[in-house]
Amino acid sequence: MKWSLFIPELYLLFVAAVFFCLAMVVRPNPRRNYFIALLLASVGVVVCLASVRLEGTLFYGVYRVDLFSQVFKVILAMGLFLVICICSELNSIEEKHHPEFYLLLTTCTLAMMLLVSSVELLTIYVALELSSYSLYILVAMRRGYGVHVESGIKYFLIGAFASAVMLFGIASLYGVIHTTYVAEIIKVLPGTIGRPAAIVGLILTLCGFFFKLAVFPFHFWAPDAYQGAANQVTAYIATASKVAAVAILTRMVALSGGSSTYLVHVLVTLSIASMTLGNLVAIVQKDMKRLLAYSSISHAGYVLIGILSMSASGYAGAIFYAVAYLIMKFTCFLVVVKVAYDGSDLKIAQLAGLHRRSPILAMALMFGVFGLAGIPPTIGFTGKFLVFTAAMHKGYFILVLIAMINVVISLYYYLLIVKAAYLLEPQEELPPISLSPFNKLLTGSLVTVMIVGGIFPGYLLELAEAAAKALI
């Protein structure tokens, strides 16, 4: 067995062990824990980058290491690093629980890395559950806000239901195909996809991934979990976990071989419902995190447009969109964390006067929401253009038209955020927001990536296309 193929996962397992040991230290030291986490997460990014070209299989063929999985491991490592970057003032988590907080973040990231490389259904299920249970605990760790317990329970119950549905789907697929290996399913499923048990099994199996991506009708957990969790936890759920869901959902849809009209119809329906519901409900939101939650639901619909195209260009567009989404959504949560520095929930009205309190945060928020809205020349515009183009090539003109209408709807509530930051005046004078040189560098880098990635997407697009070809 080539253990070198498993280096990113082994490294994160080591990081988890470090924080497990730190959790047993009697006297808490938040600053020490933060700098250790930041250092280990930055090394994790380097380890994943060094492993990006590895290829092979492990554990009797249930674990595949290819460019597709390795690219997403780099993205997940970046997501973990970015979230830890904004944990310097982790006020909404008990100081004595900071090591457990970093332990659960690392464990969840490890599970997601296992998820994107798993090519056997039971292995996929175990990895998905490991990541989900880590998130259930993280949501409930917030202190001083009673809503976190209710949010954690709702998240757990809906997640348990989605897991049960997914298990039933796996059992149905096994009953028809007599294997749980994705490689074998790829060979057999196209010839049996017309059988009701096969298509029902595939759809129910996908429900587990729809839940993590917050696709309608598995979206009910998102607004409450986003609002109830600590701001840093919400940032992680909204970015890294969505990237993992895009990865495994893309791999699972690819196994159908593009020959099932039933599956396409289901994905089209879910895409339209997610886009429309997410955008319409987001309009009336007053809480920033709830608005971003419904925004995530609508973006799940946009990602599905690329995935349901079932082509190399569609998968490449979905991969590009996942990267763009992580950067744009994290930028918005960076602003939320810095403005609500005490760990409280942030109302949109509390953004009033942000351009004077911190011009760089106001600029970052503006480019973040413009990217989410798909306004050029941001990376969000390029991502939407790629998935829409792939769908047009497959003849889904009506779907793209509906998506464009939803983009116009989303402009309204995204512009409300920009209006609050630049045009509204606070009811009382508020002090300036001080940022460390590191945070200023991080914020400026995110803005640069959003602009440069939109104007010159060539390298990232080539990498996405190469990863998509490895998937096919």
N, C-alpha and C positions, 0 to 999 in steps of 0.2 A: 504494500500500500504506500502511495506517494504522499507522505504527510506534509510535504512542502505545499501541496495544493490547499491545505487546510490552515495555512499560516494566519490569515486575517481572523478566522474564528478562534484559533488557539490564542491569539494575542488578546482578543476581547475577553476570552475566558480567564486569562491571566489578570486583566484589569478588574474583572468582577471579583476575583479572589482577593486582590489588593483592598478593594473597598469592603469586602466581607470581613477582612481582618481589622480594618479601620473602624468598622461598626462596633467592634468589641472593645474599643478604647473607651475608658470611663469618662475622661475629660474631653468634651467636644472642642474642636478647633476649626471653625468654619473657613478661615482664610487658608489654612494648610490644606484642608480637603479640596477647596476650590482650585488651588494652584496645582495640586497633584492631579486632579481630574482634567484640568486644562492641558497639562503636559502630556498625560497619557492619551488623551483624545487626539492631540496634534500628532503624536507618534503613530497613532492608529491610522490617520489619514495617509501618512507616509508608507506604512506597511501595506495598506490596500493599493496604493498607487504602484508600489513595487511588485505587487502580485497580479496586476491587471492583465498581463499576457499569459498567465498560466492556463493550461487546458488539461482536462482529464476527468476521470470519474473515481468516486470513492464509495466505500461501504457497499460493495456488491452491486454497483450501478444505481443506487438510489439517490446519489448526490453528484450533480454534474457541475464541473467548473469550466466555464467558457467565457467568452468576451461579454456576452449579455449579462451573466451573473456578476462578473467582476466589475463591470461598469457600475452596476447598481450598488455593489458593496462600497465602491469609492463614494458614491452619492450619499449612502447611509452614514458612512464614516464622517463625511463633511457635515451632514445634518446633526450628528451627535456633537461634533466639535463646535458648530455654530450655537447650538442650544446651550452648551456649557459656557460659552463665551458670555452669555447674558445672565449667568448664575452668580455673579460676584456679589449681588445683593439679593440673596435668597430669603427674603423676609417672611414669606408665607409658608415656609417649612420650618418646623422646630429644629433648632441648631443641633440637637442630639441625634436628629434623624437625617442629617445631611449625608453621611456615608451611605445609608440605606437608599437615599434618593439617587445618588450617583450609581450605586449598585444596580438598582432597578432600571435606570436609563441604559446602562451597559448591557444588562441581561436582555432587555427588549431589543436593543440594536443587534446583539448576537443572534437572537431568535429570527430577526428579520433577514440577516445575512444567510442563516440556514434556510429560510423560506425561499429566497430568490434562487438558490442553487438546488433545491429539492426537486426531484423529477419522479417521485413516487408518492401516491396520494396520502398514505398514512404518515409518511415523513412530513409532508406539507401540513397535514392537520396538526401534528404535534408541535411543529415550529410556530404555526399560527396561534395555537393555544398558549404557548410559552410567552409570545409577545403580547397577547391580549391580557393575560393575567398580570403581567408586569404593569400594563397601563391601568388596569382596574385599581391596583394598589396606589399607583402614582396619583390618580385622580382623587382618591380619598385621603391623601396625606396633607392636604391643605389645612392650615390651622386658622381658628378665629372666624370661620365662615360656615354656618350650619348647613348651607346648601351643598357643601362638598360631599357629605354623607349620602344625601338623597341622589346626587348626581352619580356617585360611585355605584350605588345600588342599581339605579336605572341602567347604567352602562353595563354592569355585570349581567343583569337579567336579560337584556336584549342580546348581549353577546352570547350567553348560554343558549338562547333560542336559535341564534344564527348557527352556532356550532352543531346543535342537534340536527338542524336542517341539512347542514353540510355533510354530517355523518350519514344521514339517510341517502343523500345523493351519491356518496362514495359507495355505499352498499349496493345501490341500484346499478351503478356503472360496473361494479365487480360482478354482479349477477348476470349482466349481459356479455361482458368482455372477458371475464375470468382472469383478470390481472389488475394490479394497481400501479404498474410501471407506466409512466407517461409514454416512454418510447414504444411500448407494445400497444398502448391505447391509440397512439398516432396511426399505427398500421391498421388497426381493426375498426376504429370508430367511424372513419368515413364511409365504410360499407354498411355500418349498422346504425348510422345517425338518424335514419328514417324511422327506426323503431321507437315507439313511445317511451319505453323504459330507458333507452340510451339518452334521448334528448332531455327527458325529465331528470335523469341522474346527473347529466352534465350541468344543467341549469341550477339544480339544487346544490351541487358542489360549488358552483361559482358564487352562491349566496354568501358563503363565508367571506369571500373576497369583496363582494358588494358591501358587506357590513363594514369592513375596514376602510373601504373607499367612501363610505357614507353615501352610497347610491340609493335612491328611492326604490323600494319602501323601507330600506334598512338605515334610514338617516335619523331616526327619532332620537338616538342617543347623542348626536353631535352637539346641538345647541346647549343642552344641559351639561354635558361633560365639559365643553369648552368653557362655559361660564363658571362651573363649580370648581374646576381644577385651578391650581396655581398657574400664574401667567406663563412661567417657563415650561410647565408640563403641557399646557395648551399649545404652546409653540411647537413642542416636540410632536404632539399628536397631529397637529395640522400640517406638519412638513414631512418628517421622516417616515411616519407610519403610512402616509398616503403614497409616498414613493414606493415603499415595499408592496403595497396593495396593487399599484400600477404594474409593477414587475411581474408578480405572480399571476395576476389576471391576464396580462398579455401572453405569458407562457401557456396558460391553460386554454385560452381562446385559440391560440395557434395550433393546439393539438387537434382541433376539429377539422383542419385541412381546408377551411374556407368553403366547404361543400354543403353546409347546413343553412337552409333558408329560415328554418324555425329559430335557430340560435340568433341569426341576424335580426329577425323580427323582435325577439325578446330584448336584445341589446338596444335596438332603435327605440323601442318603447321606454326602456329605463333611461336612456339618454335624454329623450325629450322630457320625460317626467321630472328628472333630476334638475335639468337646466331651468325649466319653467318654475317649478316649486321653489327651488333655491333662490332664484332672482326675485320672484314676486314677494316672498316672505321677508327677504332681506330688506326690502324697501321700508318696512315699518319698524325696523329694529332701532332701539336707542342705545343699547349696550354694544360696545365695540367688538367684544369677543363673540357675542351671539351673531352679529352681522357677519363676521368673518367665518363663523360656522356655516351659515346658510350660503355664503360665498363658496365655501369648500364643496358643498353639495352641488352647486351649479357647475363648478369646475370638474367634478367627477363626471358630469354629463358630457362636457367637452372632451375629456380624455377618452371616454367610450366611443366617441366619433372616430378617433384614430384607430382604436382597437377593433371595432366592428368592421372596419374596412378590410381586415384580414389580408393585408398586402404588406410587402416590405416597407413601402413608403408610409403606410399607416402606422406600423409598429415603430418605425423610426420617429415619426411625428409624435407618438405617444411618449417615447423615451425623452425626446427633446422637451416636450411639454412638462414632463415630470421634473426635469432639472430646473426649467424656468419657474415652475410653480413653487418649488422649494425655496428658491432665491427670493421671489416676490413675496410669498407669504411670510417667510422669516423676517424680511425687512419690516413688514407691517407689525409683527409681534415684537421686534426690537424696539420700535417706537412705543408700543403699549407698555413694555416692561420698564422703559426709562421714564415715561411720563407718570405711570402709576408705580413709582419707585417703592412705595410702602406695601406693594403686593395686592392692593385692592383692585376691584373691577373698574374698568375705565368706560365712562359714558362718552359718546361722541361729542357731546357738548363740552366736555372737559378738555377737548383739544383746542378750544378757543385761545387765540393768542400764541399758538405754538411757534409761529414763524419768528416771533420776537424772543421767546424763551429759549429756543434752540433752532436757529436757522437750518442747521445740517439735518436735524431730525425731521423738520417739516419738509425739507427737500426729499429726504429718503422716503417719507410717507407718501408724498405726492407721486414719485416715480414708482413706488410699490403698488399703489392702487391704480395708477395709469397702466402699469403692466398687467395687473389682474383684469382690467377692463379691455385690454387688447389694443391700446392706443399706440401707434408708431411714434418713435422708433424703438420702443422697448422690446425686451426679449419675449414678453407676453404676446405681443402682436405677431412675432415670428412663429411662436408656438401654435397659436390659433390658425395662422395661415397654413402651416404644414398639415395639421389634422384636417382642416377644411378642404385643402387641395386633394389630399388622399381620398377623402370621401367623395369629392366631385368626380375623380377619375373612376370611381366604382359606380357612379350613377346616382348617388344619394343627394340629388339637388334639393329636394323638399326638406330633408333633414338639415342640410347646411343653411337653407333659408330660415328655418325655425331657430337654428343656433344664432344666426346673425340678428334676428329679432331679439333674442335673449341678451345678446351682447349690448344692444341699444338700451334695453331695460336696465341692465346692470350699470350703465353709465350714470344713471340717476343717483343711486345710493353711493357709488364711488365718488362722484362729484360732491356729495354732501359731506364726505370726510374731508376733502380738500377745502371746501368752503369753510368748514369749522376751523381748520388749521390756519387758514390764511385771511379769512374775511370776518370771522366773528370775534367779538371782544369779550374777554372774561368778565364775569360779574364783579370780581375783585382782583386787585393786582397780585400777580403770582410771581414768585422768584424765578430767575433763570435756571435752566436745567444744565448742570455741569456734567460734562463727559470727560472721561479720562482720555489721554492720547491714544490708548489702545482702542477704545470704543469709537473715537473719531475716525481712526484708520479703518476699522471694521465697517462703519457706516459708509464712508467714502468708497471703500472697495465694493460693497454691495451695489451702490448706485452705479459705479463704473461698469460692473459686470452686467447690470440690467440694460445699460445703454449700448455698450460694445457688443454684447451678445445679441442684441436686436439688429444692429447695423452690420456686424460682421459675424454671422452665425456659422461660417464655413467649417471651422475645425470641430465645433461641437456637433454640427449636423453630420459631418463625416463619421465621427465616432458613433453617433446614434444609428446611422445606416449600417455601419460595420457590426454593431451589436445586434441589430435586427436581422441581418443576414445569418449571424451565428445562431439566432433563435430558430430561423426557418430551416 
